[in-house]
């Protein structure tokens, strides 16, 4: 009886403390609201270790960087979030703003926003999952047709859907295979070779999207997507996505 | 009556005294050295109206360098002072003769003044007590070379520029006119301001001396004022005219400052009133004085540790301040932010400050102005002022962040970063309706106005778990395994279907034979059996080939013979049809069934 009583008392003391303790996300939000973006960023980065591939944590990290003035790093983290959760309106909005601050566009010129949204309606993994489902469907219907010579039209329809999904997946896979990076320092100089002894041909402001093609020592060979310029930039001036 | 007479007498005497004209001359010293200057002051009292200049006597022992006229009128009485600066030319006793002045047809003159000119200060000290009675210590070798001293050295405590100029002058003390030039630092950094001074020394009169400044390449040069002075060189007093410049090299490497040139006329101008008075000589010749070219070795600024806020300033003692013209405004009202950089040298060549975008404010382009003001040490101090207009788009408490500006300190060979203090602005909601600033494209009349753009707020939870589609993609191995199982089952199903068809061939043929109504039905049943069971197409093969195929499948010759007879009969029935006889058909069907049974048993 005494033990039960002691246990009840102990829980009575501990529970309020457990309930009253703010989660890391709550603490980070409070710091963010107070304008302590750097401290909030540290908490979110810690949280990312516990929940990797959480698009919301990437999004919040992007917000902290944005408020700290690092639009390039903000864009990199928004992009990571966008890849994981492309239908989220907040992520799309913030990514668009971060890219626009560097003179970039999320939706390429000449392409309707609706089409872009449709193309990125599903994430890469979701398209992969859909592809598996359609493959399953097609194989099942084809099996029935082979055995029973029935459901021929459904087999053709499922084959068409499978091809469409395969094309979609191929296009998205091509984009996912690009080693994207964002200019993270205020300005990155594009040089004709991997070293400061090579002359700079252009400068790119932070937030610009670049595609990494090669690496040599402390330099990346890149293509600036919006300008089509190819050259070398110092590794410490860009952030890989 | 007596009082009236006394008054008239008093005023008459006073008027006579008032109208009296006098001239006096005096010198500031009667004993001096060759390095000294003598000031001769001539004062005329009581002369008014158009006044003639006093007539100086011939002064062979002096060079007259300047003349100054000062006129004062007090209570209607005019006093005019003429002050001449004389420079002794040689050692000995010199007499300044009577100075004459004519006014209203009457000539006034001063008494002669005698001064003693000594070689050095020691002589002056010895002679000082008996200055008025001193005799000439030299009867006159008037060549300055005779009194030239051994080459001198400048005071080592002088700044490098002044020391270099003085030493160059000492080295050229045997010339009467010469031009020297020096810089404060021959090894400056890019954008570091260096002083250049050009001095024209002379100890004889000259006139009409056009000056050509030094030429430069890859160097920004700006004039920084001129001055005069004297320097004793070998016991001879030289005067000099100095012109200063500020130089800023734009690129590392060698930079050459070309020679400066002065073309001067020796002797005296025939039009000079002073020289007419002094009985100077006529124009002798045109001469040229030229300074030596100077080579600067300009050093590049180090790239290591160069801050992003470095705009090219090199020097020390810079200050950076930021100021907002007001700190409490309404949304939509303009605030002028002024950032001022001050420091040594010229700030014009430095790049303009790049202000980052400030959240919550519409920013206009930054306007920069620069200039320079003279400093107390003979240098100049530059300044650069950046002004930008900020318009808060919404109410709230905002903090304009600190602005960084860096410079390179050549003495410490390091970059230094200056930062302004953050400025807090209190923005209250706008009270102006209908006249607000429209930051967006929306029509204010519909009650909606875009004030600005900002990122969306944080996500306060973790993202929801991935959906079925996303999870399916993670089961890649399972998916491929399942697909393989499906493919295998399809394969087996397909093969099994064929096997089943084979197994069912006899039953199907038996069923069809039982239902046969004509010889053709019997033939079709047999053909079907051969097709399904033995894969023998009866339509495309001749009878012999069919029999051969049957034998190839292990059919005994007897059975093959029986099949041959059956097929011939069926052919006869098909190609020469008569009236169908149900009994014959049944008989033929039974015969066919018996043969098929044999085929079923014998076929492999």
Boltz contact constraints between the chains, C-beta under 6 A:
constraints:
  - contact:
      token1: [A, 29]
      token2: [B, 458]
      max_distance: 6.0
  - contact:
      token1: [A, 29]
      token2: [B, 460]
      max_distance: 6.0
  - contact:
      token1: [A, 32]
      token2: [B, 458]
      max_distance: 6.0
  - contact:
      token1: [A, 51]
      token2: [B, 462]
      max_distance: 6.0
  - contact:
      token1: [A, 54]
      token2: [B, 462]
      max_distance: 6.0
  - contact:
      token1: [A, 54]
      token2: [B, 463]
      max_distance: 6.0
  - contact:
      token1: [A, 55]
      token2: [B, 463]
      max_distance: 6.0
  - contact:
      token1: [A, 56]
      token2: [B, 459]
      max_distance: 6.0
  - contact:
      token1: [A, 56]
      token2: [B, 462]
      max_distance: 6.0
  - contact:
      token1: [A, 56]
      token2: [B, 463]
      max_distance: 6.0
  - contact:
      token1: [A, 59]
      token2: [B, 459]
      max_distance: 6.0
  - contact:
      token1: [A, 60]
      token2: [B, 458]
      max_distance: 6.0
  - contact:
      token1: [A, 60]
      token2: [B, 459]
      max_distance: 6.0
  - contact:
      token1: [A, 63]
      token2: [B, 455]
      max_distance: 6.0
  - contact:
      token1: [A, 63]
      token2: [B, 458]
      max_distance: 6.0
  - contact:
      token1: [A, 66]
      token2: [B, 455]
      max_distance: 6.0
  - contact:
      token1: [A, 90]
      token2: [B, 456]
      max_distance: 6.0
  - contact:
      token1: [A, 93]
      token2: [B, 456]
      max_distance: 6.0
  - contact:
      token1: [A, 94]
      token2: [B, 455]
      max_distance: 6.0
  - contact:
      token1: [A, 94]
      token2: [B, 456]
      max_distance: 6.0
  - contact:
      token1: [A, 97]
      token2: [B, 455]
      max_distance: 6.0
  - contact:
      token1: [A, 125]
      token2: [B, 470]
      max_distance: 6.0
  - contact:
      token1: [A, 125]
      token2: [B, 473]
      max_distance: 6.0
  - contact:
      token1: [A, 126]
      token2: [B, 469]
      max_distance: 6.0
  - contact:
      token1: [A, 126]
      token2: [B, 470]
      max_distance: 6.0
  - contact:
      token1: [A, 128]
      token2: [B, 473]
      max_distance: 6.0
  - contact:
      token1: [A, 129]
      token2: [B, 469]
      max_distance: 6.0
  - contact:
      token1: [A, 129]
      token2: [B, 470]
      max_distance: 6.0
  - contact:
      token1: [A, 129]
      token2: [B, 472]
      max_distance: 6.0
  - contact:
      token1: [A, 129]
      token2: [B, 473]
      max_distance: 6.0
  - contact:
      token1: [A, 130]
      token2: [B, 469]
      max_distance: 6.0
  - contact:
      token1: [A, 132]
      token2: [B, 472]
      max_distance: 6.0
  - contact:
      token1: [A, 132]
      token2: [B, 479]
      max_distance: 6.0
  - contact:
      token1: [A, 139]
      token2: [B, 486]
      max_distance: 6.0
  - contact:
      token1: [A, 143]
      token2: [B, 490]
      max_distance: 6.0
  - contact:
      token1: [A, 146]
      token2: [B, 490]
      max_distance: 6.0
  - contact:
      token1: [A, 146]
      token2: [B, 494]
      max_distance: 6.0
  - contact:
      token1: [A, 147]
      token2: [B, 493]
      max_distance: 6.0
  - contact:
      token1: [A, 147]
      token2: [B, 497]
      max_distance: 6.0
  - contact:
      token1: [A, 186]
      token2: [B, 308]
      max_distance: 6.0
